[in-house]
Amino acid sequence: MISIIIPFFNEEQNIVPLVKEIEGVMKPLNLGYEVIFVNDGSTDKSVSFVKKECEQSENIHLFGHKKRLGKGEALQTGITNSSGEIIIFMDGDLQDDPHDIPHFLKKIDEGALFVNGVRKIRKDNSIIRFYSGLVNGLLKKFMDSPFTDINCGFKAFKREILTDIPLYGNNFRFLPLAAFYKGYGVTQIEVSNRPRIHGVSKFGISKLLIGIFDTLTAYFLFRFSQNPLHFFGTIGAVAFGLGFIISFYLAIERIFFNVLLYRRPLLQLGIVLIIVGIQIIMTGIIGELIVYLHKQNQNQN
């Protein structure tokens, strides 16, 4: 069974042609499939159009949220209600071409557990292209990412990878990177990226900022989740070291030059840096303890 999960928000003009394209591609393959539409709080007639498609085909299903929770939650809802061994994510704006689905399935048949799409000719606006290039560049430089276009919403994978890769919030965009770090066989293929004809893009400045913060979160999780002291210890040691140097310098001034310290803001800065440095290091130690207890609990289970 193949589960095609499509989150949507106000895509009333795209639903019907998208369903027709998907069915035109899937039926000749003679494979069991289901198309799961997840409504993320749409305010137009999108839900009505999906319901009509559900009445006409037993392969089409509709789930949703009463209010907008975000694409990550919509994908999670789709996964929870899916039954396929192979899961495909695609957007509901007709920019992803369903005719690329067989190419994803071929790669999985060849042994890949995760296949990420790479939009070969981008039809997005310059802001989206800049953001995508920035994120992919940072991930390649600092996290050795093998992916050219990690933000591409068109991807396919085996359900089994979700057993030890939790999907939550906006981390869906880094699912391929998580699969790579877990040692699963990953690859990528070129896919079409068609221009949006109907509706409006949901990408804005807020999503740009959220994406940057999510990238920082991914860097921390993939690099330091097993050794949090490496992260917190480094920052804490730098803060403590700066505080110690400042305090040592002031101590020399007081002892050898009789300089009054109560008028020196550097004294407060040095003390604060030392205290903050110790606290950050202790946070890393507590993180190490949590990781140890978690692994111990897993071994016992």
N, C-alpha and C positions, 0 to 999 in steps of 0.2 A: 504493500500500500504506500502511495505517495501522498503526502499532505502538503498542499500549497496554501500558505498562510498569507493573507493580504489584509493588513490594517488599513483603515481609510478614515478620512475626515473630510466631509463635504466634497465628494467626488461624483455627484449625481450624473454628470454627463459622460463619465468614463466607465461606469459599472457594466452596462450592457455590452459595449464593444469589447471590453476586457474579457468578460465571460465567453463571448463568442470565439475570441482568439484562443483562449486557453483550451476550450473544448475542441476546437479545430486542430490543435496540436496534440492533445492527450488521447483522444479517441482512436486515432490510427495506431498508437503505440500498443494498444491492447494491454494496458497495465491498470491495475486498480488505483484509483486516485480519488481525492476529495479536495474541494476548494473551500477553504474556511475564510470567510470574510469576517473581520472584527471591526465593528463600528466604535470609533473612539469619540463618542459624543457629538456626532454630526447634527447639524441644525437645518440641513436642506432635505431633499427627497431621496438621498442616497439609500437609506434603509428600505424605503418602499420599493426601489428598483431591485435591491438584493432579494427581498422577500419574493418578488415575482419570479426571479431566477430560481429561487429555492423550490417554488411550486412546480417549475417546469423540469427540474433535474434533481435527482436524488443525490447527485455528487456535490451539490452546492449547499453550504451550511452558513448560518449567520449567528454570530455571538456579538456581544458588545457591552459598552459601558454607558451608563446614564449621563455621565459627565466626562469631559476630556481628561484622560490620565496620562497621555503620552504614548509614543510609539512603542517604547519598551514594555509597558504594561499590556498594550494591545497584543504584542507578539507573545507575551507570556500567556495571555488568555487563549490565544490560538493554539499554542503548544499544549496547554492543559486539556483542551477539547479535541485534540487531534489523535489519530490512531496510526498514522503511517510510520514505517520504519525509516523512511527517507523524508526529510522536511525541507521544504523550499520556502524561502522568504522572497517576496517581491512586493513592490509598491503598487498602489491602486490608481496611479495617475497616468497610466499608459506609456510612461517613459521606458519601462522595462518591457522588452519584447518577449512574449511567451515562446516564440520560435527558438529561443536560446535554451529552453528547458531540456530538450534532448541532449544538448552538449554537456550540461551539468550531470545528467544521469549517466552519460557515457564515462565521464571521469570517475564517478562513484563506482561504476561497474569495473573500472580498471584498478580499483583498490583505494582510491582516496576516501577519507572519512569526512573531509570538509573541502568544499569548493567555493571559492570567492570570485565574484564577478569583477571584471576590470572594464570600465566604460572607455572604449577605444576612441570615440569622438564625442566629447562632452557637449551637450546641448543646454547646459545650465548657464546661469548668469555669472558674471565675473566674480562676484562676492563668494558664491558657492565654490567656484573653481579655486579661488585663492585659499579659502578655508580648507578645502580638501587637500590641496597641495601642501599647505602648512602642516596639517596633522600627519599626513603620510611621510613628509620629510623628517619631522621630529621623531616619529616612531622608528623610521629606518636608522636614524643617527644614534638614538639613545637606547633603542630596544631591539635592534637587529631584526626589525620586522621584514618578513619575506614578501609582504603584500604591497602591490602597487597602488591599490585603491580600496583601502579598508572601509571607507565610508559607503561603498556601493551597497545598496539595499538588496540587491539580487544575489542570493547565495543559496547553497544546498549543502546538507550534511546528514549524517546518520544520527538517528535519535540517541544512540548509545553514548555520544559524547556529552550529553546533558546530565549523565549520572554523576559526574564530578566537576562540572562547570556550571555553577548556579547562574541563572539569568535573572537580573533584577534591574529596575530603573533604566538608565540609559546605557548600561554596559553592553547592550546587544551589539553595538557598533564594534566592540572589541572582542566579540565572540571568536572570530577567526584567529586573532592573536592568542587568545586563551587556549584554543585548541592546539596551536603551534607550540606554546610553552608546555602544554601537558604531554607533548610527544605524539599527538595524533598525526596521521598522514594528511597534510594539507596541500592544496594546489590552487591555481587560479586560472580563469579562462577569460578571453575577451568577450564582451557582450555589447549589444547595441544600446545606445542611449538616445531615445527619440525625444524631440522637443515636446514640451507640454502644450497641448492644443486647447484643452478645456480646464477651467478652474484656475486657482492661483497657488503658487508655491507656499508651503508652510514654513519655509526657512526664513529666519529673521536674525536681527542682532542678538536677541536673547538666546537663540539656539547657538549662535556663534560663540558666545561667552560660555554657555553650558558645555559646549563641545571642548573648549580649551580646558575647563576644569575637569571634565571627564578624562581627557588625555593625561593630565597630571595624576588623577586617581589611578588610571591604568598603569602608569609608570611605577607608582608606589606599590600597587598590588602585585604586579608581575615581577618586579625587581626585589622587593623587600618583604613580601608577605610571609616568607618562611624565616627571614632573619631581620626582624624589625629593628634590632639594636644597631645593625649596620647603618640604617637610615638615621634614626634618632640619635644614635651615639655620635655620628659624625657631626651633626648639627649642634648637639649639646657640647661636644668637645671644643668646637670652634668658639661657641659663646663663652664657655668656661675659660678657655685660653685667653681670649681677648680681655675678659674681666680680670683675670690674674695678672696679665701684663700691665693693665691700667693701674691696678692696686699696687703692684710692685713698684711701678714708676712713681706713684704718689708717696709710697713709703720711703723711697730714697730721698725725695724732695723734703719730706718731713724730718727725716733723721739727720741728713747732712746739710740741708739748707734752711731748716727751721721754718718751712712754709706752712702756713695755717691751711688746714684741709677743709674746714667746715664751709669755706666759701667756694670750694671747687666742685662744680657739677660733675666733674669726672669721677669723684668719689662715689656718688650715688650710681652713676652709670656702671662703674666697675663692680659694685656690690650686686646690682640688679643682674648684670650679665653672668656673674658667678652663680647666683641663685637660680636663674632661668636655665643655665647650662646644666646644673645638677638635676633640675626637674625634668628636662628633656631626656637626659640620660636614663633617669629612673623610669620614664615612660617607655623607653626602649626595652629596659629590663622586664617591666611588667608585660610588654608585648611578647617577649621571648617566653615568659612563663605561660602565657595564654596559648601560644603555639605548641609548647611542650605538652601541656595538659590536653589540648585538643588531639594531638597525635597519640598520646597515651590512651585516651578514650576510644579513638578509632581502632587501635590495636586490640583493646579489650573486647570491642564489639565484633 
